[in-house]
Amino acid sequence: MIEKIGAIIQTLHPIDAATLDRAAEQARVSGRRIGEALMEVGAVGETALFKALAKQFSLNFVTGFDREIDVESIRELPTELFKAGRCLPLISDGNVLRIVSDDPLDLDTQMEIASASGLPVQTLITAPSELKAACERLFEGGAAFKQSADRIRKEYEQMSQINDDNMSLEEIRRRTESEPVVRLAALIFDEAIKCGASDIHIEPYEFNAMIRFRIDGMLRQHTEVARDMYTPLTSRIKILADLDIAEKRIPQDGRIRYGVEGKNFDLRVSTLPTHYGEKTVIRVLKHDKTLLNLSNIGMAAAQLEQLYELIEKPQGMIFVTGPTGSGKSSTLFSCLNKICGKAINITTIENPIEYKLEGVNQVQINEKAGVTFATALRSILRQDPDVILIGEIRDSETAQIAVQASQTGHLVFSTLHTNDAISAVTRLKDLGIPGFMISSSLAAILAQRLARALCPYCKREQPMREDIKTRWKLLFGARPLPKSFAATGCENCNGSGYKGRIGIFELIAVNEKLRSMIADNSPENELRKYLSENGIASLAQDGVQKMELGIIDPEELLRVVQVDAS
């Protein structure tokens, strides 16, 4: 027969009868356990209560178990079992799986773990505050990743004795197929995906290699790996990407198809020789059509409605401009995703193909085989296209053919690297396109940037710092300071104060007046003045609107928008 918790507490921590009766009545009325009621009235502390609970169920009570946590079990078993904070696995002997929990009656979780591991489960009890603190330390800041990586490194050291510099090609290949190296590569990929990283950087130095993740546009150091694991790790990634592991003197590019928890990712791998070895950068692309939704990119309702109208046009050119990493490709493919269900023929020319869309013909550039943007575009025009997407216009020949295509009944999408929307006109002129041809073919220009969005859980309204005010006045002059919010940091954003990114946009739909000014070769400053006088919001002005709504902070706006706001 199980002894009552009240009686056990009395033996461990004597309580007067009146307090015990009061707690029992409170527990009866509220429907809670008597132990919780005793804690609420201050009759017993948390540790004493859970020691009594452990004794009631003949279980061991533990504290300070951080060093016993089995990170490998967390990786191998469904992570949600542990991230929910209900229990954690401890290092065991292989015949039984020990877990530490704050609830001995949580039999469902114990059964799930036993089923997933194939081992009988032995439960130990701890206080809820201990379990919560251990979970926070483990799952925040990459602690689990670092512990796993350290354990893998130790395993690798035990099985490897040959110095990296003296390894033969056969030895390198053998090491890349060893279990520790395979697990480390998978661990890095899984961790990057879990953190929402867009890029993984593996950077070699004299004594180690640094692993950094680009999260919300910012590179963050995540961990480091020992120098002796760097060479086989790099070779493992190159083998997965179908690259030549014997060639280390020239840059190489490849791709890896990777799946985790039922989701598919495309990992674009690029290697570059540096002083201490090959640096590897991996772009992480998720195969998810729901990401290609124009309503999710952060456009104001009026801009979005205008863009919907523009992409339905039967012909003309629509450009998306901005620096590398500003989300141009995502926006273009969101446009295609919006119209691809119609009875039209859509063909793209890309280098490389980033998003795969059903119903869209996608052509990969291969300059070694003679398939350039210009040659592919000529061939596509003989394929009866309605809509053409050109990954980037960077030479005069491609620009000429694209303009001609837009004037002969085709809708052409493409990108340009310019600071703002109207600069695209100047860029096209630099590529040898006359003003009158630009004016007759151009339908719209969309300039964009990506800014880190403030975490909605912890953002706070507060005045700008003095240093931000100084920079603000350089960009906006004497314009009054708007309302602003600031990042503070919480558990929902891992203390960064930011959660995700949002677009800042400047959309110019070319009307007859603007068309006439372009044809007359009006200078950029006159074009900008006309846009400003007619209420076309610049990148900076769109950013200010998002700042006043508390979506971004002034520091982030100044970081991503460095153009004339007048």
C-alpha positions as CSV (number, residue, x, y, z in Angstrom):
1,M,0.0,0.0,0.0
2,I,1.3,3.5,-1.0
3,E,1.9,5.7,2.1
4,K,0.1,9.0,2.1
5,I,2.3,12.0,1.1
6,G,1.1,14.0,4.2
7,A,2.4,11.3,6.6
8,I,5.7,11.1,4.8
9,I,6.2,14.9,4.9
10,Q,5.4,14.7,8.7
11,T,8.3,12.2,9.2
12,L,10.7,14.3,7.2
13,H,9.5,17.8,8.0
14,P,7.1,17.9,11.0
15,I,4.0,20.1,10.5
16,D,1.4,21.1,13.1
17,A,-2.0,19.5,12.7
18,A,-3.8,22.8,12.1
19,T,-1.6,23.6,9.1
20,L,-2.0,20.1,7.7
21,D,-5.8,20.3,8.0
22,R,-5.9,23.7,6.3
23,A,-3.7,22.4,3.4
24,A,-5.9,19.2,3.1
25,E,-9.1,21.4,2.9
26,Q,-7.4,23.7,0.3
27,A,-6.4,20.7,-1.8
28,R,-9.9,19.2,-1.6
29,V,-11.5,22.5,-2.8
30,S,-9.0,23.2,-5.5
31,G,-8.7,19.6,-6.7
32,R,-4.9,19.7,-6.4
33,R,-2.5,17.4,-4.5
34,I,-2.0,18.1,-0.8
35,G,1.7,18.5,-1.3
36,E,1.1,21.5,-3.6
37,A,-1.3,23.0,-1.0
38,L,1.4,22.6,1.7
39,M,3.9,24.4,-0.5
40,E,1.3,27.2,-1.1
41,V,0.7,27.8,2.6
42,G,4.5,27.8,3.2
43,A,4.5,24.7,5.3
44,V,7.0,22.9,3.2
45,G,9.7,23.8,0.7
46,E,9.9,22.4,-2.9
47,T,12.9,20.2,-2.2
48,A,11.3,18.6,0.9
49,L,8.1,18.0,-0.9
50,F,9.7,16.2,-3.9
51,K,11.9,14.2,-1.6
52,A,8.7,13.0,0.1
53,L,7.2,12.3,-3.3
54,A,10.2,10.2,-4.3
55,K,9.9,8.2,-1.0
56,Q,6.2,7.7,-1.6
57,F,6.8,6.0,-4.9
58,S,10.1,4.3,-3.8
59,L,12.1,6.3,-6.3
60,N,15.5,8.0,-5.8
61,F,15.6,11.8,-5.5
62,V,18.5,13.6,-7.3
63,T,19.9,17.1,-7.7
64,G,22.8,18.5,-9.6
65,F,22.6,16.0,-12.4
66,D,23.8,18.3,-15.3
67,R,26.9,16.2,-16.0
68,E,24.9,13.0,-16.1
69,I,22.5,14.2,-18.9
70,D,22.8,11.9,-21.9
71,V,22.9,14.3,-24.9
72,E,23.2,11.3,-27.4
73,S,19.8,10.0,-26.2
74,I,18.3,13.5,-26.7
75,R,19.5,13.4,-30.3
76,E,18.5,9.9,-31.0
77,L,15.0,10.0,-29.4
78,P,12.2,12.4,-30.3
79,T,13.5,15.7,-29.0
80,E,10.0,17.0,-28.2
81,L,9.8,14.4,-25.3
82,F,12.5,16.4,-23.6
83,K,12.1,20.0,-24.8
84,A,8.6,20.0,-23.2
85,G,10.5,20.0,-19.9
86,R,8.8,16.9,-18.5
87,C,12.0,14.8,-18.1
88,L,15.6,14.4,-19.3
89,P,17.6,11.2,-20.0
90,L,20.7,10.4,-17.9
91,I,23.8,8.4,-18.9
92,S,22.9,4.7,-18.4
93,D,24.6,1.3,-18.8
94,G,22.8,0.3,-22.0
95,N,20.4,-2.2,-20.4
96,V,18.1,0.4,-19.0
97,L,17.3,4.1,-19.8
98,R,17.4,6.3,-16.7
99,I,15.3,9.5,-16.8
100,V,14.9,12.3,-14.3
101,S,11.4,13.7,-13.9
102,D,9.4,15.9,-11.5
103,D,6.3,13.8,-11.9
104,P,6.3,10.0,-11.1
105,L,2.7,9.7,-12.3
106,D,3.6,10.8,-15.9
107,L,3.4,7.3,-17.2
108,D,2.5,8.3,-20.7
109,T,5.9,10.0,-21.2
110,Q,7.7,7.0,-19.6
111,M,5.9,4.7,-22.0
112,E,6.7,6.9,-25.0
113,I,10.4,6.9,-24.1
114,A,10.4,3.1,-23.5
115,S,8.8,2.6,-26.9
116,A,11.1,4.9,-28.7
117,S,14.3,3.6,-27.1
118,G,13.5,-0.1,-26.9
119,L,14.7,-0.1,-23.3
120,P,13.0,-0.3,-19.9
121,V,12.8,3.1,-18.2
122,Q,14.1,3.8,-14.6
123,T,12.6,7.1,-13.3
124,L,14.4,9.3,-10.8
125,I,12.7,12.3,-9.2
126,T,13.9,15.9,-8.9
127,A,12.4,19.3,-8.0
128,P,10.6,21.2,-10.9
129,S,13.0,24.1,-10.5
130,E,16.0,21.8,-11.0
131,L,14.5,20.2,-14.1
132,K,13.5,23.5,-15.6
133,A,16.9,25.1,-15.0
134,A,18.7,22.0,-16.5
135,C,16.4,22.2,-19.6
136,E,17.1,25.9,-20.1
137,R,20.9,25.3,-19.9
138,L,20.7,22.4,-22.2
139,F,18.4,23.7,-25.0
140,E,19.5,27.4,-25.0
141,G,22.7,28.6,-26.6
142,G,23.7,25.4,-28.3
143,A,24.7,23.6,-25.1
144,A,23.4,20.3,-26.4
145,F,25.2,20.7,-29.7
146,K,28.5,21.5,-27.9
147,Q,28.2,18.5,-25.6
148,S,27.5,16.2,-28.5
149,A,30.3,17.6,-30.6
150,D,32.8,17.2,-27.7
151,R,31.8,13.6,-27.2
152,I,32.1,12.9,-31.0
153,R,35.6,14.5,-31.0
154,K,36.7,12.2,-28.1
155,E,35.5,9.2,-30.0
156,Y,37.3,10.3,-33.1
157,E,40.6,10.9,-31.2
158,Q,40.5,7.4,-29.8
159,M,40.3,5.8,-33.3
160,S,42.7,8.2,-35.2
161,Q,46.4,8.4,-34.8
162,I,47.7,9.8,-38.2
163,N,48.4,13.5,-38.6
164,D,46.1,15.3,-41.0
165,D,49.0,16.6,-43.1
166,N,50.3,13.2,-43.8
167,M,47.0,11.5,-44.7
168,S,46.7,9.7,-48.1
169,L,43.6,10.0,-50.2
170,E,42.5,6.6,-49.1
171,E,43.0,7.5,-45.4
172,I,41.0,10.7,-45.8
173,R,38.1,8.7,-47.5
174,R,38.2,6.1,-44.7
175,R,38.0,8.7,-42.0
176,T,35.1,10.6,-43.7
177,E,33.1,7.4,-43.5
178,S,33.9,6.8,-39.9
179,E,30.9,7.0,-37.5
180,P,32.1,10.1,-35.5
181,V,32.6,12.2,-38.7
182,V,29.3,11.1,-40.2
183,R,27.5,12.0,-36.9
184,L,29.3,15.4,-36.6
185,A,28.3,16.4,-40.2
186,A,24.7,15.4,-39.4
187,L,24.8,17.2,-36.1
188,I,25.9,20.5,-37.7
189,F,23.2,20.3,-40.4
190,D,20.5,19.5,-37.8
191,E,21.6,22.2,-35.4
192,A,21.6,24.8,-38.2
193,I,18.1,23.8,-39.3
194,K,16.9,23.9,-35.6
195,C,18.3,27.4,-35.2
196,G,16.7,28.6,-38.4
197,A,20.1,29.4,-40.0
198,S,20.2,30.5,-43.6
199,D,24.0,29.7,-43.9
200,I,26.6,27.5,-42.2
201,H,30.3,28.7,-42.2
202,I,33.1,26.3,-41.4
203,E,36.3,28.4,-41.2
204,P,39.7,26.8,-40.6
205,Y,42.3,28.4,-38.4
206,E,45.8,27.3,-37.2
207,F,44.6,25.2,-34.2
208,N,40.9,24.7,-34.8
209,A,37.9,25.4,-37.1
210,M,35.1,27.8,-36.2
211,I,31.5,27.0,-37.0
212,R,29.3,30.0,-37.5
213,F,25.6,30.3,-38.4
214,R,23.9,33.1,-40.2
215,I,20.6,33.7,-38.3
216,D,18.2,36.5,-39.2
217,G,20.9,37.9,-41.5
218,M,23.6,38.1,-38.8
219,L,26.6,35.7,-38.5
220,R,26.9,34.2,-35.0
221,Q,29.7,32.0,-33.7
222,H,28.1,28.8,-32.6
223,T,31.0,26.5,-31.7
224,E,34.4,25.2,-32.8
225,V,35.7,21.8,-33.7
226,A,39.2,20.5,-33.2
227,R,41.7,20.8,-36.0
228,D,42.1,17.1,-36.3
229,M,38.4,16.7,-37.2
230,Y,38.3,19.6,-39.6
231,T,39.8,17.8,-42.7
232,P,37.6,14.7,-42.5
233,L,34.6,16.9,-41.8
234,T,35.2,19.0,-44.8
235,S,35.8,15.9,-46.9
236,R,32.6,14.3,-45.7
237,I,30.6,17.4,-46.7
238,K,32.4,17.4,-50.1
239,I,31.6,13.7,-50.7
240,L,27.9,14.4,-49.9
241,A,27.9,17.3,-52.3
242,D,29.6,15.2,-55.0
243,L,32.8,17.3,-55.0
244,D,36.4,16.2,-55.6
245,I,38.0,15.6,-52.2
246,A,41.5,15.4,-53.8
247,E,41.2,18.9,-55.2
248,K,41.9,21.6,-52.5
249,R,43.5,24.3,-54.7
250,I,40.4,25.7,-56.5
251,P,36.9,26.7,-55.3
252,Q,34.2,24.1,-55.8
253,D,30.4,24.2,-55.7
254,G,27.8,21.4,-55.1
255,R,24.6,20.6,-53.4
256,I,23.2,18.1,-50.9
257,R,19.6,16.9,-50.5
258,Y,19.0,16.6,-46.8
259,G,15.9,15.5,-44.9
260,V,15.2,15.9,-41.2
261,E,12.0,15.2,-39.2
262,G,10.0,14.7,-42.5
263,K,11.1,18.1,-44.0
264,N,13.4,18.3,-47.1
265,F,16.2,20.8,-47.4
266,D,18.6,21.7,-50.2
267,L,22.1,22.5,-48.9
268,R,24.2,24.4,-51.5
269,V,27.9,23.8,-50.7
270,S,30.7,26.2,-51.7
271,T,34.4,25.6,-50.8
272,L,37.2,28.2,-51.0
273,P,40.9,27.6,-50.5
274,T,42.3,29.8,-47.7
275,H,45.6,30.1,-45.8
276,Y,44.7,27.4,-43.3
277,G,42.7,25.1,-45.6
278,E,39.3,25.1,-47.4
279,K,36.6,27.3,-46.0
280,T,33.1,25.7,-46.5
281,V,29.9,27.8,-46.7
282,I,26.6,26.0,-46.9
283,R,23.3,27.8,-47.9
284,V,20.3,26.1,-46.3
285,L,17.2,26.2,-48.5
286,K,13.9,24.7,-47.3
287,H,11.5,23.0,-49.8
288,D,8.3,24.6,-48.7
289,K,5.8,26.2,-51.0
290,T,4.1,27.9,-48.1
291,L,7.2,30.1,-47.8
292,L,6.6,31.5,-51.3
293,N,3.5,33.5,-50.4
294,L,3.5,37.2,-51.3
295,S,1.2,38.0,-48.4
296,N,4.0,36.7,-46.0
297,I,6.9,38.9,-47.2
298,G,5.9,42.0,-45.2
299,M,4.4,44.4,-47.9
300,A,1.9,47.0,-46.9
301,A,-1.6,46.2,-48.2
302,A,-1.6,49.0,-50.8
303,Q,1.8,47.9,-52.2
304,L,0.7,44.2,-52.2
305,E,-2.5,45.0,-54.2
306,Q,-0.5,47.0,-56.7
307,L,2.0,44.2,-57.1
308,Y,-0.8,41.7,-57.7
309,E,-2.0,43.9,-60.6
310,L,1.5,44.2,-62.0
311,I,2.3,40.5,-62.2
312,E,-1.0,39.9,-64.1
313,K,0.2,42.1,-67.0
314,P,0.7,40.3,-70.3
315,Q,4.0,41.9,-71.1
316,G,6.7,44.2,-69.8
317,M,9.7,44.0,-67.4
318,I,9.5,43.8,-63.6
319,F,12.8,44.1,-61.7
320,V,13.6,43.3,-58.1
321,T,16.7,45.1,-56.9
322,G,18.8,44.9,-53.8
323,P,22.1,43.6,-52.5
324,T,23.0,39.9,-52.1
325,G,20.9,38.3,-49.3
326,S,18.0,40.8,-49.5
327,G,15.4,38.2,-50.5
328,K,15.1,39.0,-54.2
329,S,14.8,35.4,-55.4
330,S,12.2,34.6,-52.7
331,T,10.1,37.6,-53.9
332,L,10.4,36.7,-57.6
333,F,9.4,33.1,-56.9
334,S,6.5,34.2,-54.7
335,C,5.3,36.2,-57.8
336,L,5.6,33.1,-60.0
337,N,3.9,30.9,-57.4
338,K,1.0,33.4,-57.5
339,I,0.5,33.1,-61.2
340,C,1.7,29.6,-62.1
341,G,-1.7,28.0,-61.8
342,K,-2.9,29.9,-64.9
343,A,-2.9,28.6,-68.4
344,I,0.5,30.1,-69.3
345,N,4.0,28.8,-70.1
346,I,6.5,29.9,-67.4
347,T,10.2,29.4,-67.9
348,T,13.1,30.4,-65.7
349,I,16.9,30.7,-66.3
350,E,18.8,30.4,-63.0
351,N,22.3,29.9,-61.6
352,P,21.7,27.9,-59.5
353,I,18.1,26.7,-59.3
354,E,17.0,27.6,-55.8
355,Y,13.3,26.9,-55.6
356,K,11.5,24.1,-57.5
357,L,8.0,24.9,-58.6
358,E,5.6,22.5,-60.2
359,G,4.3,23.7,-63.6
360,V,7.4,25.9,-64.2
361,N,10.2,25.0,-66.6
362,Q,13.5,25.7,-64.9
363,V,16.8,26.0,-66.8
364,Q,20.2,25.7,-65.0
365,I,23.0,27.8,-66.4
366,N,26.1,25.8,-67.4
367,E,28.7,28.1,-68.8
368,K,31.2,25.2,-69.4
369,A,28.6,23.7,-71.7
370,G,27.9,27.0,-73.3
371,V,24.5,27.6,-71.6
372,T,24.7,31.2,-70.5
373,F,21.9,33.6,-69.6
374,A,22.0,35.0,-73.1
375,T,22.1,31.7,-75.0
376,A,19.4,30.1,-72.8
377,L,17.2,33.2,-73.2
378,R,17.4,33.0,-77.0
379,S,16.4,29.3,-76.9
380,I,13.6,30.0,-74.5
381,L,12.1,32.6,-76.8
382,R,11.6,29.7,-79.3
383,Q,9.7,27.7,-76.7
384,D,6.5,29.9,-76.8
385,P,6.8,31.4,-73.3
386,D,4.4,33.7,-71.7
387,V,6.4,34.5,-68.6
388,I,10.3,34.4,-68.3
389,L,12.3,34.7,-65.2
390,I,16.0,35.6,-65.6
391,G,18.0,35.0,-62.4
392,E,20.1,38.1,-62.9
393,I,20.9,40.6,-65.7
394,R,24.6,41.3,-65.6
395,D,25.7,41.9,-69.2
396,S,24.6,43.9,-72.2
397,E,23.7,41.0,-74.4
398,T,21.3,39.5,-71.8
399,A,19.8,42.9,-71.1
400,Q,19.2,43.6,-74.9
401,I,17.4,40.2,-75.4
402,A,15.3,40.6,-72.2
403,V,14.1,44.1,-73.3
404,Q,13.2,42.8,-76.7
405,A,11.3,39.9,-75.2
406,S,9.3,42.2,-73.0
407,Q,8.4,44.3,-76.0
408,T,7.1,41.3,-78.0
409,G,4.4,40.0,-75.7
410,H,6.3,38.4,-72.8
411,L,6.3,39.3,-69.1
412,V,9.9,39.2,-67.9
413,F,11.0,39.1,-64.3
414,S,14.7,39.6,-63.3
415,T,17.0,41.1,-60.6
416,L,19.6,43.9,-60.5
417,H,22.1,44.8,-57.8
418,T,21.3,48.5,-57.1
419,N,20.8,50.6,-54.0
420,D,17.2,51.6,-54.6
421,A,14.5,51.2,-57.2
422,I,15.1,54.1,-59.5
423,S,18.8,53.2,-59.8
424,A,17.8,50.3,-61.9
425,V,17.1,52.7,-64.8
426,T,20.7,54.0,-64.6
427,R,22.0,50.4,-64.4
428,L,20.2,49.4,-67.5
429,K,21.6,52.5,-69.3
430,D,25.1,51.5,-68.2
431,L,24.4,48.1,-69.9
432,G,23.8,49.9,-73.1
433,I,20.0,50.0,-73.2
434,P,18.7,53.4,-74.6
435,G,16.3,55.4,-72.5
436,F,13.4,55.1,-75.0
437,M,13.7,51.3,-74.9
438,I,13.7,51.2,-71.1
439,S,10.7,53.4,-70.9
440,S,8.7,51.3,-73.4
441,S,9.4,48.0,-71.7
442,L,9.7,48.7,-68.0
443,A,6.5,47.9,-66.0
444,A,7.7,48.1,-62.4
445,I,10.8,48.1,-60.1
446,L,10.7,46.7,-56.6
447,A,13.6,47.5,-54.3
448,Q,13.9,45.6,-51.0
449,R,15.9,44.9,-47.9
450,L,15.5,42.3,-45.1
451,A,15.5,43.7,-41.6
452,R,15.5,41.7,-38.3
453,A,12.0,41.9,-36.8
454,L,11.7,42.7,-33.1
455,C,10.6,39.8,-30.9
456,P,6.9,40.4,-30.2
457,Y,7.2,39.0,-26.7
458,C,9.8,41.3,-25.3
459,K,10.0,44.5,-27.4
460,R,9.6,47.7,-25.5
461,E,8.8,51.2,-26.5
462,Q,11.6,53.5,-25.6
463,P,13.3,56.7,-26.9
464,M,16.3,56.4,-29.3
465,R,19.8,56.3,-27.9
466,E,21.9,59.4,-28.5
467,D,24.2,57.7,-30.9
468,I,21.2,56.5,-32.9
469,K,19.8,60.0,-33.0
470,T,23.0,61.3,-34.5
471,R,23.0,58.7,-37.3
472,W,19.2,59.3,-37.8
473,K,19.8,63.0,-38.4
474,L,22.4,62.3,-41.0
475,L,19.8,60.2,-43.0
476,F,16.6,62.1,-42.3
477,G,17.8,65.6,-41.5
478,A,15.5,67.7,-39.3
479,R,12.6,65.4,-39.6
480,P,10.9,64.8,-36.2
481,L,11.9,61.6,-34.4
482,P,9.2,59.0,-34.7
483,K,8.0,56.6,-32.0
484,S,10.5,53.7,-31.6
485,F,10.8,50.4,-29.9
486,A,13.9,48.4,-28.8
487,A,15.0,44.8,-28.4
488,T,15.4,43.5,-24.9
489,G,15.7,39.7,-25.2
490,C,13.7,36.8,-23.7
491,E,13.5,33.0,-23.9
492,N,11.4,33.2,-27.0
493,C,14.2,34.8,-29.0
494,N,17.1,33.2,-27.2
495,G,18.0,36.6,-25.7
496,S,18.6,38.3,-29.0
497,G,15.6,40.6,-29.0
498,Y,14.8,39.6,-32.6
499,K,12.7,36.9,-34.1
500,G,12.7,36.4,-37.9
501,R,13.1,39.0,-40.6
502,I,10.7,41.2,-42.6
503,G,11.0,43.0,-45.9
504,I,11.3,46.7,-46.4
505,F,10.1,47.8,-49.8
506,E,10.0,50.5,-52.4
507,L,7.6,49.7,-55.3
508,I,7.6,51.9,-58.4
509,A,4.9,51.2,-61.0
510,V,5.9,53.0,-64.2
511,N,3.2,55.4,-65.3
512,E,3.1,57.6,-68.4
513,K,4.8,60.6,-66.8
514,L,7.7,58.5,-65.4
515,R,7.9,56.7,-68.8
516,S,8.3,60.1,-70.5
517,M,11.0,61.2,-68.1
518,I,13.0,58.0,-68.6
519,A,12.7,58.3,-72.4
520,D,14.0,61.9,-72.1
521,N,17.0,60.7,-70.0
522,S,16.0,62.7,-67.0
523,P,18.7,62.5,-64.2
524,E,18.2,60.3,-61.2
525,N,17.7,63.2,-58.8
526,E,14.7,64.5,-60.9
527,L,13.2,61.0,-61.0
528,R,13.5,60.7,-57.2
529,K,12.0,64.2,-56.8
530,Y,9.0,63.2,-58.9
531,L,8.5,60.0,-57.0
532,S,8.7,61.8,-53.6
533,E,6.2,64.5,-54.8
534,N,3.7,61.8,-55.9
535,G,3.7,59.9,-52.6
536,I,5.9,56.9,-53.6
537,A,7.3,55.7,-50.3
538,S,11.1,55.1,-50.4
539,L,12.9,52.2,-48.7
540,A,13.6,54.5,-45.7
541,Q,10.1,55.7,-45.5
542,D,8.6,52.2,-45.6
543,G,11.1,51.3,-42.9
544,V,10.0,54.2,-40.7
545,Q,6.4,53.0,-41.0
546,K,7.4,49.6,-39.8
547,M,9.5,51.1,-37.0
548,E,6.5,53.2,-35.7
549,L,4.4,50.0,-35.7
550,G,7.0,48.3,-33.5
551,I,8.0,45.8,-36.1
552,I,11.7,46.9,-36.4
553,D,13.9,49.1,-34.3
554,P,15.7,52.3,-35.5
555,E,19.2,50.7,-35.3
556,E,18.1,47.9,-37.6
557,L,16.6,50.4,-40.1
558,L,19.8,52.4,-40.2
559,R,21.8,49.2,-40.7
560,V,19.9,48.0,-43.8
561,V,18.9,51.3,-45.4
562,Q,21.8,53.5,-46.4
563,V,20.2,55.6,-49.2
564,D,19.0,59.1,-49.5
565,A,15.6,59.4,-47.9
566,S,14.6,62.7,-49.4
